[in-house]
């Protein structure tokens, strides 16, 4: 499944830049990511970014 999204860029008062990307809640639910189990692993390989459900401590 594909969906085109826009990355939001935010500049802090000290000049640092952070980003945000909204992911559909239904996609996260399919991965078993919930408000209680919200840990994820983000992996970058070449020109792809992948998100996996992480292990809860």
MARKOLVEX-581556 format. One record per residue: residue number from 1; residue in three letters; x, y, z of N, C-alpha, C, O in turn. Coordinates in steps of 0.05 Angstrom, whole numbers, plus 5000, padded with zeros to 4 digits. Layout:
+-------+------+------+------+------+------+------+------+------+------+------+------+------+------+
: kolgu : miba :  n_u :  n_v :  n_w : ca_u : ca_v : ca_w :  c_u :  c_v :  c_w :  o_u :  o_v :  o_w :
+-------+------+------+------+------+------+------+------+------+------+------+------+------+------+
:   NUM :  ALA :    X :    Y :    Z :    X :    Y :    Z :    X :    Y :    Z :    X :    Y :    Z :
...
+-------+------+------+------+------+------+------+------+------+------+------+------+------+------+
This chain:
+-------+------+------+------+------+------+------+------+------+------+------+------+------+------+
: kolgu : miba :  n_u :  n_v :  n_w : ca_u : ca_v : ca_w :  c_u :  c_v :  c_w :  o_u :  o_v :  o_w :
+-------+------+------+------+------+------+------+------+------+------+------+------+------+------+
:     1 :  UNK : 5017 : 4977 : 5000 : 5000 : 5000 : 5000 : 5018 : 5025 : 5000 : 5038 : 5026 : 5014 :
:     2 :  UNK : 5011 : 5045 : 4985 : 5026 : 5070 : 4983 : 5008 : 5093 : 4990 : 4984 : 5093 : 4985 :
:     3 :  UNK : 5020 : 5113 : 5001 : 5006 : 5138 : 5006 : 5026 : 5161 : 5006 : 5047 : 5159 : 5019 :
:     4 :  UNK : 5021 : 5182 : 4991 : 5039 : 5205 : 4990 : 5033 : 5223 : 5014 : 5010 : 5230 : 5019 :
:     5 :  UNK : 5054 : 5230 : 5028 : 5051 : 5247 : 5052 : 5070 : 5271 : 5050 : 5088 : 5271 : 5033 :
:     6 :  UNK : 5067 : 5290 : 5067 : 5085 : 5313 : 5068 : 5099 : 5313 : 5095 : 5087 : 5309 : 5116 :
:     7 :  UNK : 5125 : 5316 : 5094 : 5141 : 5317 : 5119 : 5140 : 5346 : 5129 : 5144 : 5365 : 5114 :
:     8 :  UNK : 5135 : 5349 : 5155 : 5134 : 5375 : 5167 : 5161 : 5381 : 5180 : 5173 : 5364 : 5194 :
:     9 :  UNK : 5172 : 5405 : 5176 : 5197 : 5413 : 5187 : 5191 : 5435 : 5208 : 5176 : 5453 : 5203 :
:    10 :  UNK : 5204 : 5433 : 5231 : 5201 : 5452 : 5252 : 5228 : 5462 : 5261 : 5247 : 5446 : 5265 :
:    11 :  UNK : 5231 : 5488 : 5265 : 5256 : 5500 : 5274 : 5252 : 5509 : 5303 : 5233 : 5525 : 5308 :
:    12 :  UNK : 5270 : 5500 : 5321 : 5268 : 5508 : 5349 : 5279 : 5537 : 5352 : 5290 : 5548 : 5334 :
:    13 :  UNK : 5275 : 5548 : 5376 : 5286 : 5574 : 5382 : 5316 : 5576 : 5379 : 5327 : 5597 : 5374 :
:    14 :  UNK : 5329 : 5553 : 5384 : 5359 : 5552 : 5382 : 5369 : 5546 : 5354 : 5393 : 5545 : 5349 :
:    15 :  UNK : 5350 : 5542 : 5335 : 5357 : 5538 : 5307 : 5359 : 5509 : 5298 : 5364 : 5504 : 5275 :
:    16 :  UNK : 5354 : 5491 : 5317 : 5355 : 5462 : 5309 : 5329 : 5455 : 5294 : 5308 : 5466 : 5299 :
:    17 :  UNK : 5332 : 5437 : 5275 : 5309 : 5429 : 5258 : 5301 : 5401 : 5265 : 5318 : 5383 : 5267 :
:    18 :  UNK : 5275 : 5396 : 5269 : 5265 : 5369 : 5273 : 5243 : 5365 : 5253 : 5233 : 5384 : 5241 :
:    19 :  UNK : 5236 : 5339 : 5249 : 5216 : 5333 : 5229 : 5194 : 5316 : 5241 : 5197 : 5303 : 5261 :
:    20 :  UNK : 5171 : 5315 : 5227 : 5148 : 5298 : 5235 : 5136 : 5287 : 5209 : 5134 : 5300 : 5189 :
:    21 :  UNK : 5127 : 5262 : 5212 : 5113 : 5249 : 5190 : 5089 : 5234 : 5201 : 5093 : 5217 : 5218 :
:    22 :  UNK : 5066 : 5240 : 5192 : 5042 : 5227 : 5201 : 5038 : 5200 : 5187 : 5040 : 5199 : 5162 :
:    23 :  UNK : 5033 : 5179 : 5203 : 5028 : 5152 : 5192 : 5000 : 5145 : 5198 : 4991 : 5148 : 5221 :
:    24 :  UNK : 4984 : 5135 : 5179 : 4957 : 5127 : 5185 : 4954 : 5107 : 5208 : 4969 : 5088 : 5210 :
:    25 :  UNK : 4936 : 5113 : 5227 : 4933 : 5096 : 5251 : 4926 : 5067 : 5243 : 4934 : 5049 : 5257 :
:    26 :  UNK : 4911 : 5064 : 5221 : 4904 : 5037 : 5213 : 4928 : 5021 : 5205 : 4929 : 4997 : 5209 :
:    27 :  UNK : 4948 : 5034 : 5193 : 4973 : 5020 : 5186 : 4988 : 5011 : 5211 : 4998 : 4988 : 5212 :
:    28 :  UNK : 4989 : 5029 : 5231 : 5003 : 5022 : 5256 : 4988 : 4999 : 5270 : 5000 : 4981 : 5281 :
:    29 :  UNK : 4962 : 5000 : 5270 : 4946 : 4979 : 5282 : 4951 : 4952 : 5269 : 4953 : 4931 : 5283 :
:    30 :  UNK : 4954 : 4951 : 5243 : 4961 : 4927 : 5229 : 4988 : 4915 : 5238 : 4992 : 4891 : 5237 :
:    31 :  UNK : 5006 : 4932 : 5246 : 5032 : 4923 : 5256 : 5031 : 4917 : 5286 : 5051 : 4908 : 5297 :
:    32 :  UNK : 5008 : 4921 : 5299 : 5006 : 4916 : 5327 : 5017 : 4938 : 5345 : 5023 : 4934 : 5368 :
:    33 :  UNK : 5020 : 4962 : 5333 : 5030 : 4985 : 5348 : 5006 : 5000 : 5359 : 4988 : 5008 : 5344 :
:    34 :  UNK : 5005 : 5003 : 5385 : 4982 : 5015 : 5399 : 4992 : 5037 : 5418 : 5016 : 5042 : 5420 :
:    35 :  UNK : 4974 : 5050 : 5432 : 4982 : 5070 : 5451 : 4998 : 5058 : 5474 : 5015 : 5071 : 5486 :
:    36 :  UNK : 4992 : 5033 : 5481 : 5007 : 5019 : 5502 : 5033 : 5006 : 5492 : 5053 : 5005 : 5507 :
:    37 :  UNK : 5032 : 4996 : 5468 : 5056 : 4983 : 5456 : 5065 : 5000 : 5432 : 5059 : 4994 : 5409 :
:    38 :  UNK : 5079 : 5022 : 5438 : 5085 : 5042 : 5418 : 5115 : 5043 : 5409 : 5122 : 5061 : 5394 :
:    39 :  UNK : 5131 : 5025 : 5419 : 5159 : 5024 : 5411 : 5162 : 5014 : 5383 : 5151 : 4993 : 5375 :
:    40 :  UNK : 5178 : 5028 : 5366 : 5183 : 5020 : 5339 : 5213 : 5021 : 5333 : 5229 : 5033 : 5348 :
:    41 :  UNK : 5221 : 5007 : 5313 : 5248 : 5007 : 5303 : 5247 : 5020 : 5275 : 5231 : 5012 : 5258 :
:    42 :  UNK : 5264 : 5039 : 5271 : 5266 : 5053 : 5245 : 5293 : 5045 : 5233 : 5314 : 5048 : 5245 :
:    43 :  UNK : 5292 : 5036 : 5208 : 5316 : 5026 : 5194 : 5318 : 5041 : 5168 : 5299 : 5042 : 5152 :
:    44 :  UNK : 5342 : 5051 : 5162 : 5348 : 5064 : 5137 : 5368 : 5047 : 5121 : 5389 : 5041 : 5131 :
:    45 :  UNK : 5360 : 5039 : 5097 : 5377 : 5024 : 5079 : 5376 : 5038 : 5052 : 5355 : 5040 : 5040 :
:    46 :  UNK : 5400 : 5048 : 5044 : 5402 : 5062 : 5019 : 5381 : 5084 : 5018 : 5383 : 5104 : 5033 :
:    47 :  UNK : 5362 : 5082 : 5000 : 5342 : 5104 : 4997 : 5314 : 5096 : 5007 : 5294 : 5107 : 4998 :
:    48 :  UNK : 5313 : 5078 : 5027 : 5288 : 5069 : 5039 : 5289 : 5072 : 5069 : 5310 : 5069 : 5081 :
:    49 :  UNK : 5266 : 5078 : 5081 : 5263 : 5078 : 5110 : 5241 : 5058 : 5116 : 5220 : 5059 : 5105 :
:    50 :  UNK : 5247 : 5040 : 5135 : 5228 : 5020 : 5143 : 5222 : 5023 : 5172 : 5239 : 5030 : 5188 :
:    51 :  UNK : 5197 : 5017 : 5179 : 5188 : 5019 : 5207 : 5178 : 4991 : 5216 : 5161 : 4980 : 5202 :
:    52 :  UNK : 5188 : 4981 : 5238 : 5179 : 4956 : 5249 : 5170 : 4960 : 5278 : 5177 : 4979 : 5291 :
:    53 :  UNK : 5153 : 4941 : 5287 : 5146 : 4941 : 5315 : 5170 : 4933 : 5332 : 5183 : 4913 : 5325 :
:    54 :  UNK : 5175 : 4948 : 5353 : 5197 : 4942 : 5370 : 5189 : 4924 : 5394 : 5165 : 4919 : 5398 :
:    55 :  UNK : 5208 : 4916 : 5409 : 5203 : 4899 : 5433 : 5199 : 4918 : 5457 : 5215 : 4936 : 5461 :
:    56 :  UNK : 5178 : 4913 : 5471 : 5172 : 4928 : 5496 : 5190 : 4918 : 5518 : 5195 : 4894 : 5520 :
:    57 :  UNK : 5199 : 4936 : 5535 : 5216 : 4928 : 5558 : 5200 : 4920 : 5582 : 5211 : 4913 : 5603 :
+-------+------+------+------+------+------+------+------+------+------+------+------+------+------+
